[in-house]
Amino acid sequence: MPSGLAIPALLLSNGAPSTVNRLWDSWFNNPFAGIHHLVFFDYAILIPYFAVLGVLSCYGLHRYEMIRGYWKHRKQFSEGPAKRFEKLPRVTIQLPIYNERYVVERLLEETAKVDYPRELLEIQVLDDSTDETHAFTERLVGEYRAAGLPIEYIHRTNRAGFKAGALQNGLKTASGEIIAIFDADFVPPPDFLRRTVHYFADPRVGMVQTRWAYLNRHYNVLTEVQAMLLDGHFVLEHVARCGAGLFFNFNGTAGMLRRSMIEDAGGWQHDTLTEDSDLSYRAQLKGWKFVYVPSIECPSELPVETYGFQVQQSRWAKGLTQVAIKLLPRILRADLPWRVKLEAFFHLTPNISYPLMIAVSALMLPVMIVRFYMGWFQMLLIDVPLIAASFWSISAFYVIAHRELFPKSWKRAFLFLPALMAAGVALTIINTRAVIEALIGHQTAFARTPKYAIDSAQKVQIKNIKYRRRSGWLPYAELIAGTFFLTMTVYAIESFNYLAIPFLLLFVGGYYWAAATTLWEEYQGKLAFERAREAERAEA
């Protein structure tokens, strides 16, 4: 996900002071304040502002390092496994689900097509559902088992440990040496196991992660943007980290793990919301080797609603921050090369950029006023390098990832860059809350992301579908934030600071887009609910 999106205001110095400037100067140049107080105030505003931007720029520079690492190591991923099994190992496929009524049928249908010797295969459906998904899935599993598929249905009466608890519970009866995991919204290809299992012929390999693809990438602008954000992770970051021998993570699905590795690392633990990253770092600290195979794609479904996307991203942000708090001290004390430790730090802490962006947002208006009389030389010396480290790095990162996947149509990525930036802005409030909750140790339940078995060709209405979550106060906070940045845009126009306007409008658009789409989706859902109740009354 994008971080470090805050851009320093580029201000011109050849315009006449606005009314706001004159009032500001009058207040600070009164007999009680004096010029020294004005200078002190300038530094009190500018020092924290540029300090925060400096931190954000470090994460921007890290993206350039990921791009460099990708270019350096990408060719080595064209090779297959160095060894192959003479006799295939036994594999258990685990399918953790929770209230997935609309996608579970597709999941079971596609999993049943997996090409692997039936005598060496076991499928576990780990169902924590509390709605009609439970009975529906149990019936489907019974039908597949009667048809000869080696499938088992495991239903828990509580959600202790959430997904991590379900996976750990499944391990108690799992018979496979290798465990493959697919979330409910994924569609495993028939040849998935045969193409990945041979990497485990190397006894040092503990995990094999494949690349995510997207069934509904072109469904709407939101899914296009999400796909680009995830492509940056799966196309560039995983290749750069794995190729350089750095730590990287299992993504919770579309991958395979050695059972002995899970047990050696301490099993699935549920004290963070990203149990996959937690296990990954614990296992690599134990010396296990992780392998990334970008040539194998596993299709999945992206959230099609704004709030669903925000909830998913906030869960990842909080979980990764929890893992950083839990494991970074152990990583930094470990006998590891400094570059491994440094990369682990950048990998686990990028979401700190969201509260930092809130801080920059709060400081931006006084900074614009204070810097009104500052000239071009200072902008060239300070602002341009910060923009190159933050804004340009985001653009380069996601455009290059898109070009690697779609070499014939990669230029269309530029069309979605403004929406991508706006989506990053739309995550600042909810992700800031998530990060703060992680930092203060506030525990929350695992919030699932609703999926509806929608692909890019299905322009269907989802207003009558269950599982939509209520956004509460969030869209109203986003409206307030958007209005704040709109006010700053007006001030930029008044003070002839035209170069600041495009960046300010990204914040205006991002906040208003998130708030408006969320409120509209919930309004449509409310209308559908009322129509359904009226229809029930009419039938009665």
N, C-alpha and C positions, 0 to 999 in steps of 0.2 A: 504494500500500500504506500501511497506517496507520503513522504515526510519532508520537513524543511521547506514548505511551500510559502512561508512568509517572505515577502519581498520588500527590501528597503524602499522608502518613498524617494523617487527621483524628483528633486525640486529645482525649479529654475530660480534665478536670483534677479531677473531683470524686470519683474513686475512691480506695480505699485502695491503697497501694503493694503490689505483689506480692512474692513471694519473690525474684524476679529483681531487682526494684528495690532491695530492701534489701541484697542482696549487692553490687549495683553501687555503691550509695551507700557501703557499708562499705569497699569496696576503695579508692574514690577519696577518702574522707575520713579515711584513716589518717594517722598522724603524718608519714609519709614523703612523702605526696602533697600534702595541704592543699587548701584551697578554691581557691587560684589555679590549681592544676593542673586541678582540675575545670572551672573556667571555660575554661581554655585548651583542654581536651579538647572541651567543648561546641562552641566555635567551630571547632575542627579538623574536627568532624563536620558541623556545620550549614552552614558556608560552602560547602564543595564540593557538599553535597547540594542546597542551594537554587540554587547556580550552575548545576548540571546541569539542574535543573528549569526554570530560567530560559531556558536554551538550547532545551530541548524545547518550552517554551511559545511561543517565537518561531516555531517551525514550526507550532504550533497556531494562532497568530494569522495565519500565512500562509494557512491554510485559510479563515479568515474573509475574507481578501482575495480568494481565489479565488471564494468564493461571491458577494461583492460584484461582482467582475468579470463573473461569469456573468450576474447579473441586469441589469447595465448593458449588456452587448453581445449578449445572446441573440437579440434581434429581428433583428439584421442578418444572421443566418444563414438566414433564411427566403427570401432571394433566391438565384437561380441565378447562373451565370457571366455576367459583364458582356458578354463577347463570345462568338461562336461561330465555329467554323471553317466556311468555305465548302467546303473540301476537307479531308476527314479525314486526319490524319497516320498514318503507319505505327506500329504498336504491337507491342512484344514482351512477351509474358507469360512471366515467369520463375517456375518452380516448384522451389525448392530442397528436396531431401528427403535424409534419411539414416535408413536402416533404419525405414521407415514402412510396413511390410507391411499394416497393418490399415486405413490411411486413404488410401493412394495411389490405390486404385481409385476411391473416391468423388471424390477430388480431380480425377482425369483426366476422369471422367464429367461432372462439373459444369463444368469448364473447357471441355470440348468444346461445351457449350451456349451459350457466350458469344456474344452477338449483335454481330458486327462484320464488316465486309466481309473475306472470306477473303483477297483479294488484298492487304489492308493489315495482315494479322495474322500473327504468328509466335509459336509457343509453344515454349519451351525447358524441358525437364525436366532439371534439374541434379541428378544422382543421385550422391551420395557413398557409397551403401550398401555395406556389407561382408557382408551376409547374403543370404538368398534374395530380398529386395526387389529386388536388382539384376536378376536374370533375369526376375522377374515383371513388373517395370515396363518393361523393355526389350521384352518381348513385347506388353504392352498398347499401348505407344507405336507399335510396328510395325502393330498392328491399326488404330489410329486413323489413322495415316498412309496405310495402304492404302485407308481409307474416304474419303480426301480432306482430312483435317484437316492444316493446315500446322504440324506438330509435329516437334520434333527432340529426340533423346535424347543427352545428354552425360554420360558417366560418367568420374569421376576415379578413379585408382588410389590416391590418397592424399587426406587431408583437410587439406591445407595451407591455413591460414587459415580452416578450418571454413566456416561459412555465407558470411562475407565473401569468402573465397577462391573459393567456388563461384560467387557472383554476379559477381565480377570476371572470372573465367574465362569465364563466359557472355557477358559484354560483348564479348569478343574477336570473336565471330561474330554477335552480335545485329545485326539490321538496322533495328530500330525507333528512331524519334526519341523515343518515349515508352516507358518501361519500367514494366510493372505487375508487382507481386510478391505472391504468395500462398504462405504456408506450407502444409505438408501437411495440417494439421488445419483449414483454412479451406475454405469453400464459396462461391466467387464467384457472385453473382447473374448471370443472363443479360444484364441491362441495365447491368452495372457499367461497362463501358468507355464506352458511349454517354453515360452520365450524368456521367462524370468528365472525359472527355478534353477537353471544351470549355473547361475552366478554363485549359488550356494555350494557348488562343488569345491570352492575355496573355503576351507574351514574357518578362515578369519572373518568372512563376510557375515554380518549380523542382520543387515537390512538392505533391501533393494526397493528404490522408489522410482515410479514411472511418471511420465508427464501427464498432467491433466489436459483434456480437451473439453469442448463445450457444445452441448447439443443445441442450445438456444442462444448462441453467441450473437446472432443478428436479430434477436427478438425485438429489442428496443435500444435506445441510446444507453440506458443504464447497463444492460447486459454487455453491450459493446465496450463500455468503459471498464466494467469488472474484468472482462476477458483480457483487456490490455494490462490492467494492474497485475493480474495473476501471471500473465505471460512474462512480465519482467522478472518475476520470482522463478518461474519454471524454466524459462529459456536462458536467462543470463545468470542469475544468482546461484542456482544449483550447480550449473556447469562450472562456474568460476570457483566455487568452494570445493566441490568434489574433485575437480581437476587439480587443484593446488594442495590437496590433502588436508583441507581445513574441515572443521566440524560443520555439518549441515544436518537438517532434521527430516525425519519421516513426517509426512503431511497428514497422517491419520487415516488415509484411505488410498486406494490404488497402489498398494505396495505390499511387500512380503517381508516377514521377519522370522528369524530363527528363534524357535521356542527357547532354546538354551540361553540365547542372548537376553531375552525378556526376563528370564528367571535370574540370570547372573546380575543383571542391572537392578534388581529389586522389584521386578514386576510392574504392572500398571498401578500407578498411584494417582489419587484424585484430589490432591491438595492444590492443584492448579487447574485452570479451565482448558489448558492445552496439554493434555496428557501425552500427546505424541512428541512434542518438543522436549518435554520433561524426560521421558524415557530415552529419547535420542541422545541427549547430552550425558545422561547417566551411563548409557551404554558405551559411548565413545570415550568417556573418561576411564572406562574399564578396558579400553584397547580394542574394541570391536570396530571392524571396517564397514563403512556405509558406502553403497554404490548407487549412482544415479544413472538411469537409462532413458535419455530423452527421446530415443527413437521409438519407444513403446508408448502409445497414447491410450488413455482410458477416458472415454467421454463421461461428462457429468452435466448437471443442470445448475444454472446460475439463478440466484434470486431475481425475480422480476419486479419486486416492489421496493420502493426506496427504504422504508423502515426495516424491512427484512434484511436488506443489504447492510444497513447501519448496525443492526443487532449482531449480525455475523462478524462484522469488522470489529466491533467493540469487544466481543467475546475473545477474538484473536488477540486484540491489543492488551486486554486485561490478563489473559492467560500467559502471553509471552513475557509481560512485565513480572508476573508472579514467578515464572521460571527464572528470570534474571535475578530476582531477590533470593530465590532458593538456591541456585547453583553457581552464580557468578563468583561468590567467595571461594567455593571449592575449585572452580576452574582456574582462578587467578593464583591459588596456592599450589596447583598441580604442577608436576614436572613436565611442562609442555613448552614448545617453542613460543616465543613472544608473539609471533604473527598469528598463531592459533588462538592465543588468549585475546589478542586485539580484535580479531575477526569475530570471536564469540561475543565480545562486548558489543560491537556494532550490530551483530545479528539479533541479540536479545533485547537491546534497548532503543530501537528506533522510534517506538511509540511515545517516548518522552517528548518528541517534537510537538505533539498535540497540545499539552499544557503550555509549552513554550510559545506556540503560535497564539494561544489565548493571551499570553503576556505581551507579545508583540502587538497584538490587536489593541490592547488597552493603552499601550504607549504610543501608538502610531499618530494619533491626532496631536498630542502635545509635541511630539518630535517634528511633525510637519510644521508646526508654528515656530518652534525654536530654530529650525533650520531654514527659515524663510530667506534669510539674508546670506546664506552660504552659497558659494559659487561653484562653477563647473570643475575646477581643479580638485576640490574635495570629493565631488561625485566620482570623478575618474579614479581617484586614489582609493576610495572606500566602497562606494556603492556598486560600481561595475564589477569588481572582483566578487562581491557577495552575491550579485545576481548570477554571475557565471557559475558560482559554486552551488547555488540553489535552483533557480528557475531553469537555467540551461541544462543542468544535469538531469532534471526530471524529463525534459523534452527528449534529450539524447537517449536516455535509458529506455523509455518506452517505445520510441520510434525505432531504435535499433532492434529491440526484441520483436516488434511487429515485422520489420523487414526480414529478419531471419526466418520467420514462419511463413510469410506471404511475400516472397520476392517480386512477384508480378504486380501486386496491388498495394505495396507497402506505403505509397504516398497518401493513401486515404487515412493513414494514422494521424496525419497533421490535422485533418478535419475534426478528429475527436479529442485533440489535445486540450482545447478550452473546456470541454465537458469533463475531461479527466482531472484537470486542475480544480474545476468546480466541485467534483465529487470528493476530492481530497479536502477541500474547505468544508464540505457538508459533513465530514466526519469529525471535525475538530471538537465540537461540544460533547458528543456522546463518547468519543474516545478519550477526551480529557477526563470525564467522569470515571471511565473504566480504569485509566492509569492511576488516578488518585485513589480509587477504591483498592487497587492492588497495593499501592504504596502504604496505605494505612491498615492493610490486612482485613478489609471488609469482604467477607465471603458472600457469594451469590450463587444461585442455581444455574445450571447449564441451560442456556436459552437456545432452543433448537431454531433452525432457519426453515420456514415452511417452503416446501417444494410441491409442484403441481403436475409433474410429467408433461411439461410444455417444451416443445422444441422451436427452432427458429421459424418453421413453416406454420405453426399454429398461432394465429393471431386471435386467441380466444379471450373471452371475458372471464375473469377469475373472481368476480365480485360475490358469487354465491358459494365460494369455497371456504371451508373452515380453516382454522389455524392462523388466521390473520391476527397479529398482536397489536395491542393498542399502544400508541406512541406517547400518550400522556402529555407532559409539559414540553417535550423536546421541540416540536415544530414552532411553538410560540417563542421559545428562547431563540430559535433560528431566525424568526421574523424580527425580533429585537436586534439581533446581531447584524442582520442584513440592513436594517434601517440605520444602525450606527455607521456602517461602512458607506451607505448612501449619503449620509451627512458629510462624511469625510470626502466623498467624491465631489459634492457641491463646494466644499471649502477649497479643494484642489482646483476647481474651475475658477472660483473667485480670485485665487491667488496666482493664476496662470501656471499652475504646476501640472501641465498637460501630460507629461511623461508618467506621472503617478496614476493617472486615471485608468489605463487598461488593467493595472494590477488591482486597484481598488474594486473595479467592476467584477473581477473574478470572485472576490469575496461577496460582493452584493449578489451576483448570480448564483453562487454556490449555496448560500444560506437561503435565499428566496426559492430556489429550485427545490431544495430538500423539503422545506416547509410546505410549499404549495402542493407538491406531488403527494406528500404524505397525507395532508389534510383532504385532498381530493380523493385519494384512494379510500380513506376511512369514511368519507361522506358517501361514496358509492356503496361501500359495504353496509353502511347504516340504512340506506334506501333499500338495498336488496333484502336486508333483515326485516324491515317493516313490511315490504311487499309479501315476503314469505309468511309473516304472521297474519296478514290480512287474508291470504289465500287459505291458511289453515282455519281461520274463523269462518270463512265462506263455506268451506267444506263441512264444517261442524254444523 
